[in-house]
Amino acid sequence: MSIEVLVPNLPESVSDATLITWHKQPGDTVIKNENLVDLETDKVVLEVPAPESGILGKILKEDGSIVVGGEVLALLEPQAVEEGQKTAATAPEPEDEDESDIPLSPSVRRLIAENALDPSIIKGSGKDGRLTKTDVLDYLHKKTLQEAQLIVPTAKAEIPLSPPLTKEETATAISHPAPKEETGRVISNLRPEQRVPMTRLRAKVAERLLQAQQNAAMLTTFNEVNMQNVIDLRNQYKERFEKKHHVKLGFMSFFVKASIEALKRFPAINASIDDNDIIYHGYYDIGIAVSTERGLIVPVLRDADQLDFAGIEQSIVDFGAKTRSGTLTYDDLKGGTFTITNGGIFGSMLSTPILNPPQCAILGMHAIKERPVVENGQIVIRPIMYLALSYDHRLVDGREAVQFLVTIKECLEAPAHLLLNI
């Protein structure tokens, strides 16, 4: 009797998913819990494992199909898998370590499959030589240019000797010189384009950002913070911190702690609007915006006020590992009462971050740059960061927004406040 391969139950906030890639074809032998197909939602990529070992039968939903929870994707014919096959499928012994042995992310596997590429011939730039989506796209771009033969390579050809010019020909050549020939020239006016469907995540991000601009009275206030004391404190204790907690001490934990202190003083900024009601949250779930190959995602630090510096830094490291491996879950992403985004890691000097609905505020960090500032009547050089707070003016007044950002500034410029809880 055939076994149905079903779409897993989706959370209430997710109505459907897009089938990205089948990793098995009809007639292939599969092992129980082996990944059969990837499904993309507006938040994460889900893997659908084989419910039992056997032979994959009829595929009912092809790549690109829209599916809902509980829908049948394929039929699996149960069949005893020989122990030798099972061992080979679950624990192969590679003869040589090469790039083909490196696991691929779902987005990379999809590109490889769609373009019938051999991943072993593409050089990976990721950690431990892993292939990234950018590596594959760069390879496809170069391949397209080569196939189109847009550029004629420079070649040294033997130039036959010409008879000497006559007096009249010499005069003509001087008055009307021939155009200088370029060594490499474009012989085609082709301008390649590639049309690809928007991913579910990109479409959802676009929808939410547009929603924020249309439905909120969004304003942004700015301030600057002298990071000297934070940098000095971090440099003084980072080695002892890492040795004790086995995680590096970064800047984000300082900003999370400072934000929580400011949110406690100004609870309206930790609130949200639901129709005509204001919901004041008595907890602090801080979203940390992360840029990925698939788009922007915001994993959430639950009850961040109950975490110490090490707990915050470890949570951020765990989120990064899950993001790279594609194992983030809905629980990692749902909710959040306030968001922090760090454009400074990309070199951003100043920006106006967009709200993450239904939250009513978001803090933007930027690059740290040495600038001349006045201290005690003297001009000195200090590491300065610009801060930006975007907020919904329907709920947050300008006075609260400014004082909130000033509180963060004060906490960071005197980090003893964060450590001593004063």
C-alpha positions in Angstrom: 0.0 0.0 0.0 1.4 3.4 -1.0 2.4 5.9 1.7 1.5 9.5 1.2 4.2 12.2 1.5 2.4 15.2 3.0 3.0 18.9 3.4 3.8 19.4 7.1 1.4 21.5 9.2 2.0 25.2 8.7 1.7 27.8 11.4 -1.5 29.8 11.6 0.2 32.9 10.1 1.3 31.0 7.0 -1.4 30.0 4.6 0.6 28.1 1.9 4.1 27.4 0.7 6.0 27.1 -2.6 7.6 23.8 -3.7 11.2 24.6 -4.6 13.1 21.5 -5.5 12.6 17.7 -5.5 15.7 15.9 -4.4 14.5 12.6 -5.6 12.7 11.4 -8.8 10.2 8.6 -9.3 11.9 5.2 -9.0 14.6 6.5 -6.7 15.3 4.6 -3.5 14.8 6.7 -0.4 15.7 6.2 3.3 13.4 7.1 6.1 13.9 10.7 7.3 15.9 11.5 4.1 15.0 15.0 2.7 12.8 14.6 -0.3 11.7 18.1 -1.2 12.2 21.8 -0.1 9.2 24.0 0.6 9.6 27.8 0.8 7.4 30.0 2.9 7.5 33.7 3.6 9.8 33.1 6.5 11.8 29.9 6.3 12.6 26.9 4.0 11.1 23.7 5.2 12.5 20.2 4.4 10.0 17.3 4.0 11.6 14.0 5.1 10.6 10.6 3.8 8.1 9.1 6.3 9.4 5.6 5.5 12.1 3.8 3.5 11.1 2.7 0.0 10.8 3.7 -3.6 9.5 7.1 -4.6 6.4 6.6 -6.7 4.3 9.2 -8.4 5.1 12.9 -7.8 1.8 14.8 -7.5 3.2 18.4 -7.1 5.9 19.7 -9.4 8.5 22.4 -8.7 6.9 25.8 -8.4 3.6 24.5 -7.1 1.7 26.3 -4.3 0.8 23.8 -1.6 -1.0 24.0 1.8 -0.6 22.0 5.0 -1.7 18.4 4.8 -1.7 18.3 1.0 -0.3 15.1 -0.7 3.1 15.8 -2.5 3.9 12.3 -3.7 3.4 8.6 -3.1 6.0 6.3 -1.6 6.0 2.6 -2.3 7.3 0.8 0.8 10.1 -1.6 0.1 12.7 -3.2 2.3 16.0 -1.5 1.8 19.0 -3.8 1.9 21.4 -3.1 4.8 24.2 -2.4 2.4 22.2 0.2 0.5 21.1 1.8 3.8 24.6 2.0 5.0 25.8 3.5 1.7 22.9 6.0 1.7 23.3 7.1 5.3 27.1 7.0 5.8 29.0 7.0 2.5 32.8 6.8 2.7 34.2 9.5 0.4 37.3 8.5 -1.5 38.6 12.0 -1.7 37.7 15.2 0.1 36.7 17.7 -2.5 34.2 20.5 -3.0 31.6 18.1 -4.2 31.4 16.6 -0.7 30.4 20.0 0.8 26.7 20.2 1.6 24.7 22.8 -0.3 22.0 25.1 1.0 18.5 24.8 -0.5 18.8 28.0 -2.6 22.2 26.7 -4.1 20.7 23.3 -4.8 17.9 24.9 -6.6 20.2 26.9 -8.9 22.4 23.9 -9.5 19.4 21.8 -10.5 17.7 24.4 -12.6 20.8 25.1 -14.7 22.1 21.5 -14.7 25.5 22.5 -13.2 28.3 20.4 -11.7 28.9 22.0 -8.3 32.4 20.5 -8.2 33.7 22.8 -10.9 32.5 26.0 -9.1 34.8 27.5 -6.6 33.1 28.2 -3.3 33.8 31.4 -1.3 31.9 30.4 1.9 33.2 28.9 5.1 35.2 25.7 4.5 34.8 26.2 0.7 31.0 26.0 0.8 29.2 27.2 -2.3 27.1 30.3 -1.9 24.3 31.6 -4.1 26.6 34.4 -5.2 29.2 31.9 -6.3 26.7 30.1 -8.6 25.2 33.4 -10.0 28.7 34.7 -10.8 29.5 31.4 -12.5 26.3 31.6 -14.6 27.0 35.2 -15.5 30.5 34.4 -16.8 29.2 31.4 -18.6 26.6 33.5 -20.4 29.2 36.0 -21.5 31.4 33.3 -22.8 28.6 31.6 -24.7 27.5 34.9 -26.2 31.0 35.7 -27.3 30.6 39.3 -26.5 34.3 40.1 -26.3 36.8 39.2 -29.0 40.1 38.2 -27.3 43.2 40.0 -28.4 45.2 38.0 -30.8 48.5 38.7 -32.4 48.1 38.0 -36.2 50.8 38.3 -38.8 50.2 41.5 -40.8 51.1 41.2 -44.4 53.5 43.8 -45.8 51.9 46.4 -48.0 53.6 48.2 -50.9 54.8 51.7 -50.1 52.3 54.5 -50.4 52.3 56.8 -53.3 52.7 60.6 -52.8 49.0 61.1 -53.2 48.1 58.3 -50.8 50.4 59.6 -48.2 48.8 63.1 -48.3 45.3 61.5 -48.0 46.4 59.5 -45.0 47.7 62.5 -43.2 44.6 64.6 -43.8 42.2 61.8 -43.1 43.8 59.4 -40.6 42.1 56.0 -40.2 40.4 55.4 -36.9 42.6 53.6 -34.3 41.5 50.0 -33.9 41.0 48.8 -30.3 42.8 45.6 -29.2 39.6 44.2 -27.7 36.3 45.3 -29.0 32.6 44.5 -28.5 31.1 42.9 -31.5 27.6 42.5 -30.2 25.0 44.9 -28.7 23.4 42.2 -26.7 22.5 43.1 -23.1 21.6 40.0 -21.2 18.7 40.0 -18.8 17.4 37.3 -16.5 13.8 37.2 -15.3 13.2 35.2 -12.1 10.2 34.9 -9.9 10.4 36.8 -6.6 11.0 34.5 -3.7 8.3 34.1 -1.1 10.5 35.7 1.5 11.3 38.7 -0.7 7.7 39.1 -1.6 6.7 39.0 2.1 9.4 41.5 3.0 8.2 43.9 0.2 4.6 43.5 1.4 5.4 44.3 5.1 7.6 47.2 4.3 5.0 48.7 2.0 2.4 48.1 4.7 4.6 49.9 7.3 4.9 53.0 5.0 1.2 53.1 4.2 -0.3 52.3 7.6 2.0 54.1 10.0 2.9 57.7 10.7 6.6 57.0 10.5 9.2 59.5 11.6 12.9 59.2 12.4 15.0 60.9 15.0 18.8 60.8 15.1 21.6 61.1 17.7 25.2 60.2 18.0 27.1 58.2 20.6 30.7 58.2 21.7 31.7 54.6 21.7 35.1 55.1 23.4 34.0 53.7 26.8 32.3 50.7 25.3 35.4 49.9 23.1 37.7 50.3 26.1 35.6 48.1 28.3 35.3 45.5 25.5 39.1 45.5 24.8 39.8 45.2 28.5 37.6 42.1 29.1 37.1 40.4 25.8 39.7 37.7 26.3 38.6 36.9 29.8 34.9 37.0 28.6 35.6 34.6 25.7 37.7 32.3 27.9 34.9 32.0 30.5 31.8 32.0 28.3 33.2 30.5 25.0 31.7 33.3 22.9 33.1 36.6 21.8 32.0 39.9 23.3 30.5 42.0 20.6 28.8 45.4 20.4 25.3 44.0 19.9 24.9 42.9 23.5 25.6 46.4 24.7 22.9 47.8 22.4 20.4 45.2 23.4 21.0 46.0 27.1 20.8 49.7 26.4 17.6 49.3 24.4 16.0 47.3 27.2 16.8 49.9 29.7 15.3 52.6 27.5 12.2 50.5 26.8 11.6 50.1 30.5 11.6 53.9 30.9 9.4 54.5 27.9 6.9 51.6 27.7 5.0 53.1 24.7 8.0 52.3 22.5 7.6 48.6 23.5 3.9 48.6 22.6 1.9 48.0 19.4 -1.4 49.0 17.9 -4.2 46.6 17.3 -7.1 48.4 15.5 -8.2 51.0 18.1 -6.4 49.3 21.0 -2.8 49.8 22.3 -1.1 46.7 23.6 1.6 47.4 26.2 3.9 44.4 26.3 5.3 43.5 29.8 8.2 41.5 28.3 11.1 42.4 26.0 11.5 40.2 22.8 14.2 42.0 20.8 14.4 41.3 17.0 17.8 41.3 15.5 17.7 42.0 11.7 19.9 39.7 9.7 20.6 40.0 6.0 20.7 36.6 4.2 21.0 35.3 0.6 17.2 34.9 0.6 16.5 38.4 2.0 16.0 40.1 5.3 15.0 38.0 8.3 14.5 39.0 12.0 15.1 36.3 14.6 13.9 37.2 18.0 15.7 37.1 21.4 12.9 35.9 23.8 12.8 37.6 27.2 16.0 39.4 26.4 15.9 41.3 29.7 16.5 38.0 31.5 19.7 37.3 29.5 23.2 38.4 30.5 25.8 39.6 28.1 27.0 36.1 27.4 23.5 34.8 26.9 22.8 37.6 24.3 26.0 37.0 22.4 25.5 33.2 22.4 21.9 33.6 21.1 23.1 35.8 18.3 25.8 33.3 17.4 23.2 30.5 17.3 21.0 32.6 15.1 23.9 33.1 12.7 24.6 29.4 12.6 20.9 28.5 11.9 20.7 31.2 9.2 23.7 29.8 7.3 22.5 26.2 7.6 18.9 27.1 6.8 17.5 25.6 10.0 15.7 28.7 11.5 12.2 27.8 12.7 9.0 29.8 12.9 9.5 30.1 16.7 12.8 31.8 16.0 11.1 34.4 13.9 7.6 35.1 15.2 6.7 37.9 17.5 9.1 40.6 18.7 8.3 43.9 20.5 11.3 46.0 19.3 13.9 45.5 16.5 17.6 46.5 16.2 19.2 46.6 12.7 23.0 47.1 12.2 23.7 48.7 8.8 27.2 49.6 10.0 28.5 46.1 9.2 28.0 47.0 5.6 29.5 50.5 6.0 26.3 52.5 6.3 26.9 56.0 7.7 23.3 57.0 8.2 19.9 55.6 7.3 16.2 55.7 8.2 15.2 52.1 9.1 11.6 51.0 8.3 9.3 49.7 11.0 8.7 46.0 11.4 4.9 45.8 11.9 3.2 45.6 14.3 6.1 47.0 16.3 6.1 50.8 16.7 9.9 51.4 16.7 13.2 50.2 15.3 16.7 51.2 16.2 19.3 51.6 13.5 23.1 51.2 14.2 25.7 52.6 11.8 29.4 52.5 11.2 31.8 53.6 13.9 34.1 56.4 12.6 36.7 58.6 14.3 35.6 62.2 14.3 36.7 65.4 16.0 34.5 66.3 19.0 34.7 68.9 21.8 35.4 67.6 25.3 36.0 70.1 28.2 36.7 72.8 25.7 39.3 70.7 23.7 39.0 69.2 20.3 39.7 65.4 20.5 39.3 62.4 18.2 36.6 59.9 19.3 34.9 56.8 17.7 31.4 58.1 17.0 28.4 56.2 15.8 25.2 57.7 14.5 22.0 56.2 15.8 18.5 56.4 14.2 15.2 55.6 15.8 12.2 55.3 13.4 8.9 55.3 15.3 5.1 55.3 14.7 3.9 58.8 15.6 0.4 57.5 16.2 1.6 55.9 19.4 4.9 57.5 20.2 5.3 61.3 20.7 8.4 63.1 19.5 9.5 63.8 23.1 9.4 60.1 24.0 11.3 59.2 20.9 14.1 61.7 21.5 14.4 60.9 25.2 14.5 57.1 24.4 17.4 57.7 22.0 19.1 59.9 24.6 18.8 57.1 27.2 20.5 54.7 24.8 23.2 57.2 24.3 23.7 57.7 28.0 23.9 54.0 28.7 26.5 53.4 26.0 28.7 56.3 26.9 28.6 55.2 30.6 28.3 51.4 30.3 28.6 51.0 34.1 24.9 51.8 34.1 24.3 48.5 32.2 26.6 46.5 34.4 25.4 47.9 37.7 21.7 48.2 36.7 21.5 51.9 37.8 
